[in-house]
Amino acid sequence: MSNWKAGVLLFGPLALLLIGVFLVPVLLLAPTSFHEYAPGVGIVANSWTLENYARIVTDDYYREVVWRTLYLGLGVTVSCLLLGYPVAYLIVRGPARLRLPLTLLVIFPLMLNLVVRSFGWIALLSNRGLVNNFLIQTGLIGAPLKLMFNLTGLMIGMTHIYLPFMVLMLVAALQNVPRDVEAAAATLGSSRSHVFTSVTLPLTAPGIISGSILVFVLTISALVTPRMLGGPTYKVMATLIYDEYMQLLDWPSGSALSFSLTVIAIAIIWASSRITKRWAGMA
Amino acid sequence: MSSLKLDHLSKHYGEAVIVRDLSLEIANGEFVSLLGPSGCGKTTVLRMVAGLIAPTGGKITIGEREITVLPPNKRRIGLVFQSYALFPHLTVFENVAFGLRRQGVKGSELEKRVKDALALVRLDAFGDRYPRQMSGGQQQRVAMARAIAPRPDVLLFDEPLSNLDAKLRDEMQIELKRLQRELGITTLFVTHDQAEALSLSDRVCVMAHGNIEQFAAPEDIYHRPATAFVASFIGKPNRLAGKVASRNGAGGTVEIGGGVTLNADRLDVATGGEVELFLRQEAIELRTTPTEGPVNSIPGTVQLRSFSGAHVQYVVRIGANTEIVVEAPSSGAASNLEKDASVYLAVAPANVFALAAAEGARS
């Protein structure tokens, strides 16, 4: 009983905060998402409709934004994984003197403001940015490449921003792989690459999955970077929700989109944690 | 099946010398232990044979194949780790099948050989389990089956029983001995446990500070230690300082102060030389009357008695305030001596080890 009390006391403050500033507003939004919206008038009282949700699935524009968001999430996750794994491997298994500098290098971007980092990418990627200027001056291309206000720009910028999370998760996972187990595989006839694919990779799977969940969820819910690198026209769900609320004042539609995004995120976390459990059960 | 030969093997880390110019030959099918305190270089030797550490110098040969620079996967060795090192994400069957699959064994042949290997360690019924569902002893048996299954040329054991509790360790020791005899695979076994090394091995190699101190049959190691280090490391010795009083053929007499002298069968130091004297607790007999003849008989007084089941330990004071620990069987005549009782220590000259004093031998 005292355990239970201690638990309540420990969890209480956080629970109150979450209920007050997260759960209640979310629940207040729920009815809003089922109201009709009349341009110029606002929310039509006592009107109930599923249209806000139906539109996300049926309307071509909304559908494109949803797919784009998921595609972006997937792309950023995969590139973070592909870029992050070698870095994490080097941090854990490389020379000891590289460990601290590399870790700092990975963490350092996290100390800079998100807006600053996104502006940095604008300076690099815009039509007259550093990258295009360099390529044009060296004569490699004639006209500037379109690196911003499209998927390329968002992928580059967001991969950079979320890479540290992936690397830190993978470092933790790699540190948990016992060296003796890898050595055992080697003495049993595994080449270095086979040791990696048959032992190291499966044993780091929990880290790969949790890192991927983290990056995916952060990416599909990100607002600032897509807004800055995607511009006013190239939208993802988060920027669309923002515009629905703040510019079109279409709160019902924005709420429906918000809920859809939340449901997607929760569904993905749930599915992945099921997979993780299966992996972790073995590891 | 092959012999294993280490030829002037050495390993340095910068200035630190871990293994110094070590040469060792293990015959086909022989079971050899590397025995020594931690930090003596025994595990480094084993890991160099396994290919997990690159030697600084020297040669390693299995049979006719030189393997010094081969990667571990090309050496055809089986390695059993102290930490078991099973694949946690694979079943017991798949763990044992791992090495066989690398050799291209498939289908019913694979099934049969995994079953055979598991039967050898009496885990036939456990193929579907995951390592985490098994006890430490079972896991170590799986690790042995996994190492044996691909029929390696040489088996290597890195303190495989150290993580098990004492009772299980004794059982596993017997099982391991039976297994190795049955298979006849050349085996190098690393341990810091002398009882383990002596009972399992055909020959024991005692190491200290990266050197071989003595490489001989267990009986020789125990009864005829070659160096002060071996004498101090094996058994439960009382250690005394002495001076050679006289020589007599291969043996002689040593004085340990307080007018006490001991006859030793073997003595390599000239008259007047300093020696270290080792008297095993279990090689001393306590008697209530002096003994005639060649056996050393030293008068003393019982200071302390401590009963530990099979044995009784006595602390006996002899000569000028020298204390000697004696271990007597608790079923024997000398099992119930009181404090301050007058006794005579009887030690055969063959059990008096008088060896040239060595630097840092007590490490």
Interface residues (C-beta under 8 A of the other chain):
Chain A: P178 D180 V181 A183 A184 A185 A186 T187 L188 G189 S190 S191 R192 H194 S198 V199 P202 L203 W279 M282 A283
Chain B: A50 G51 L52 P71 P72 N73 R75 I77 G78 L79 F81 S83 A85 L86 F87 P88 H89 L90 F98 G99 R102 Q103 Y130 A143 R146 A147 P150 L156
